[in-house]
Amino acid sequence: MAPSLARRLIALGSSDPERAERFLAADELAGIDPGLVLEGLAFAPDPDTALLALVRLLGRRPQLRALVEGGPERSEAVFRLLGASEALGEFLFQHPEHADVLEGSLSAEPQGADPGALRAGLLRAVGADPRTARPVAGVTGPPAYEALRVAYRRRLCDLALRDLGAASPTDFLPAAAAELSDLAAAALEAALAVSRAEAASGFPPEEVAAVGLAVIGMGKCGARELNYISDVDVIYVVEPDVQGPGGAGRLDDTRAVQIGTALATGIARAVWSPGREPALWQVDANLRPEGKDGPLVRTLESHIVYYSRWAESWEFQALLKARSIAGDAELGARYESAIAPFVWASAGRDGFVDSVQAMRRRVTDNIPAGEAERQLKLGPGGLRDVEFTVQLLQLVHGRSDETLRVRDTTSAIAALAAGGYIGRTAAAEFDSSYRYLRVLEHRIQLFRLRRTHLMPVGEDALRALARSSQGVLDVGRATPDQLTERWQRTKRSVRELHERIFYRPLLNTVANLSPDEARLTPEAAQERLAALGYRDPRGAMRHIEALTAGVSRRASLQRQLLPVLLGWLAQGVDPDGGLLAFRRVSEALGTTHWYLGLLRDSAAAAERLCQVLADSRLIADLLEVSPESVAWLGTDAELAPIPLEAQLQEIQAKLARHEDPSAAMRLVRLIRRREILRTALADRAGLLDTQTVGRALSTADEAAVRGALQLAEAKAEAGGPLLTRVLVVAMGRQGGREIGYGSDADVMYVHRPLEGADPEAAQRQAFEIVGTLSALLTQPLKPAVQAERVLQLDADLRPEGKSGPLVRSLDSFAEYYRRWALVWEAQALLRARPMAGDTALAEDFMALVDTVRYPQELPAADVMEIRRIKARVESERLPRGADPSRHVKLGRGGLSDVEWLVQLLQLQHAAAHPALRTTATLPALDAAAELGLVPRDEAELLAEAWTLATRVRGANVAWSGRASDLLPSSRQDLEAVARWCGYPPGNASALEQHYLNLTRRARQVFERRFYGMEE
């Protein structure tokens, strides 16, 4: 059974089917097949509006019946326009002679109208000759205004039909906006012609003819991206002809301004005054110099004086869109040429970027509370977010890149993307979002031709908007929910891009460069490099030329970034080395899409990269072979140390996929190298304290040793049954998790034969396993692990030292410690910590060593022996010629002093106080202070000295790539170490004085507590 008429109307989108049925039965539709009307209504975004307008229009122009009776092929234009614009339907009802505009066919790929034709048409409508330099209308007053407005709206109907019939409204959007701008310009030209005719009644006609007036379009009209209904922002420029009327002398500027003011006033009257034909739009001249308080028109010279002396930053942003649109074309062109230098130099003004950013925030803050969520234009994620972002980038970078000097937003986005100022993905998202929001804005305004930027809230209005914003070839009808969801998704995308790009800190830095610096011309670069402190400007220029040569996107991005990066590199200790490292990293990453985009979009990442490359040979070397790690610099989270469990999981996955032990071990060592780099980057960024650095580095070592032990045991098992379990015990600073960059690992090896295994065979197998373990960690690999700081395992702290067996059974350790252990061995065991191997064996071994390192009582003879050994270490192990006050390990108040004092306290008191049972120095020192074994102030002094000595030791490696236990004497080296230790630039002497003073006081505490302690 065929559906009822009411149901068909509801399916078409009618909100009042009963009313629609009555209109379908109207006399005006008599004789027309209702089915043809319903087929036509299927094209209408709002079928109720279309049906009402059709009935009314047929009453005034019955000839349109033929279009409806011709079926959808002939009536589509009628229903699309009448269902999308109530206002244009009313216009055609009032002026049925123009309803013939509906008789044309629609094109899925429409073209924009010729601007010259629009100008000529509107001038002829007021009786003016478009061929003359200064057209004068043949009609004035209300008849001229009506003729102008009717001609305008006739052409607006024509444009709306092409727009509504486009297969892709977003593709046609730039052309539609350009035509709306050209149509507005044509209207202003015709209005000026009327105003000239009217001005002749108040001024001598020959004087009016001798005054040139240029109408400068601003805002969207100037950029050729106007809406269907919008204020048209203008600025007026006036100039008397060189030769006055009748061959007389030139009119004076005062008289010319009077006439120009009358002409400008007449323009506004022609398009905006009340009348039988409604006004078009407001002509807004408030962007002129001094705003409402300034004269309506000025001479070109007066404009130049104002912009050179008094203009504020926001005025130059507005002038970015300035374009001569009507009146004296030659005068308008001279205005554009005179103003352009002010526009493109404006970003160099003090606080320019901040002022633009603040203006955007003010716009958002001033939105009425009830409108914020509905705003297409001003609200978060709206059109202003796109426009402010694009304009700020243009003004900052356009000083040196003339390809960015375009007015309209879509062209500017394309230029910014082509130049690398916005990533291609971000640009595509920005462009599509901007076009979509503009289409919504156009469709909302088109319905009643009212100036609004608010999304409707009613279900029926949303349904009509969803349909009118679709392309004619789209399948299915968009629903209100689909419209709302896409709009909200678009807002979120725009806001995220706006916040990421608009507030990009790099903009402030670029804005502060001179135009020559921003262009990176060879002459400017040479001078700037020398001024910045590069020791070899010519060598630096070679690196710059290598990075910026060619026309590739990569070279363009480098040209954009390098002027800023050079300054950041120069803030480092070795800018020449930093630039060389930057070149190598850049070349290693090649055309990787994210690298230069990261530096462009993240000032934190860019500045961090420059900082580490110029301040750390260790990091520079590692980044050159692991350039992908630059990606971590963008977020602090990426620099956080990876937990041991996560590293072990990754290592297990690598080992499971590689049967060849060398290939598998290479991946393990790469993971360790990667984590050392991650730790160093986080350390330099100030994200990790000294203790966390030590723990992170020891974790990387531990993961590598565990992976190597697994491979070594697998190799042993492949040659026969596994006979024993092996344990690697960390000792020394490795045991305390207090190592530095590239430290050796002090270890001991323990094994326990499996049940039933021959002890001698088990011993031999254990020896093979630890030998393989050491070789896996240190042997050269193919391909090599470049820039690796090889992990050397040092087992010299084992029983009997180098003279004893490399690996012992648990029983052998127990026997040795029971019979022959010396006090220094008990002291060494204070640092013992299971690192890799069998868990049960680890528990048993640690239970054994606890009986040795935590004695119930430390004899006086052992205390004396510890003191004697310490004194011997100071006298014999300090390098010949080394200054004891500068040796961070063995010198006065250095690491050794603090650690030996803490360890003596542990040997004496840990048996009674479990809080002292830790392998780490600072926690043990803190526990000693809590127990009253050391005064709190002295403990804090010792902790500060130990921490600074540890920082200096790590800084030496980070800066030079080489281990050193001396506080540097070289000013450059000391400066580098000071910066790594957190001192501001230029404070090398402050570090030196602080270190010497601090360790001197720490030594005093040490001597009093270590040597003067009661036995």
RASUL-V963646 format. One line per field, one symbol per residue. phi: phi as a letter, one per 30 degrees, with the letter a starting at -180 (. if undefined). psi: psi as a letter, one per 40 degrees, with the letter a starting at -180 (. if undefined). A space follows every 10 residues. Layout:
phi: ???
psi: ???
This chain:
phi: .ddddddddd ddjdcbdddd ddddcdedce iceedddddd ddddebdddd dddddddddc beededdddd iedccededd dddcbddddd edddbddcdd ddddcdbdbd cdddeddddd dddddciccd dddbdbdcbb iedddddddd dddedddddd ddddcddbed ddeedddddd dddddddddd dddddddddd dcbeeddedc ccbcccdchd dddhbdddba ecdbbcbcad ddcddiiddd dddddddddd ddddddeddd cbddadcedd adcccdddei iddcddbbdd ddddddddcb dcedddddde cdadcaiddd dddddeddde edddcdddde iedddddddd ddeddcdeed cedcddccde icdddddddd ddddddcdec bddddbcddd dddddddddi dbdddddddd dddddddddd eddddddchc dbbcddcddd dddddedddd ddcddicdce dddddddddd dddddddedd cdcdeedddd ddddeddddh dedddedddd ddjddbeddd dddddddcdj cddddddddd deeddedddd dddbdddddd dddddddddh cedddddddd cbdddddddd ddddcbdede ddddcbddde edddbdddcd eddedddddd ddddddcbdd eddddddddd dddddddedd dddddicbdd dddddddddd dddddddddd ddddddddcl ddcaccbccd bhddddhbdc diddcdbbcb bbedeidded dddddddddd ddeddddbdd bbddddidcd dccccdddei hdddddbbde ddedddddcb ecddddddde cdaecakddd dddddddddd dcdbddbcdd dddddddddd ddeddccdee iddedcddcc ddidededdd ddddddddbd dcbedddbdc dddddddddd didbeedddd dddddddddd dddddedddc ibdaccddce dddddddddd djddeicedd dedddddddd dddddedddc dcddd
psi: hiiidddddd deehegdddd ddddeiddeh ehhddddddd ddehdgdddd dddddddddd gddeddddee adddeddddd ddedhddddd ddddgeeeee deeiiihegi iiihdddddd dddddefihe eidgihieii addddddddd dddddddddd ddddeidgdd dedddddddd dddddddddd ddddddddde eeihddddde hhhhhhhiad ddeffiidhi ihhiihhihi idhahfeaih iidddddddd dddddddddd eeiiidhiic ihhhfeeihe adeiidiiid dddddddede iidddddded ehhheiahdd dddddddddd dddeedeeih eddddddddd dddddehide edeehdddih eadddddddd ddddddeede heeegididd ddddddddee dhiddddddd dddddddddd dddddddefi hifhhididd ddddddddei ideihihiid dddddddddd dddddddddd ddfhdddddd deiiddddef iddddddddd deehdgdddd dddddddeia eidddddddd ddddddddde eidgdddddd ddddddddeb ehddcddddd ehdddddddd dddeehdddd ddddefdeed ddedidddeh ihiddddddd ddddddehdh dddddddddd dddddddddd ddddefeiid dddddddddd dddddddddd ddddddddei iheihihhhh iadddeffia heiihhiihi ihiiheihdd dddddddddd ddddddddii ihiigiehgh hhhhfeeihe aeeiidhiid ddddddddde hidddddded ehhhdiahdd dddddddddd ddegidhhid dddddddddd ddddddehih eihdeehdde aheadddddd dddddddded ddgddegiei dddddddddd eedhiddddd dddddddddd ddddddddde eiihehhidh dddddddddd eeiiiefddd dddddddddd dddddddddd dehh.
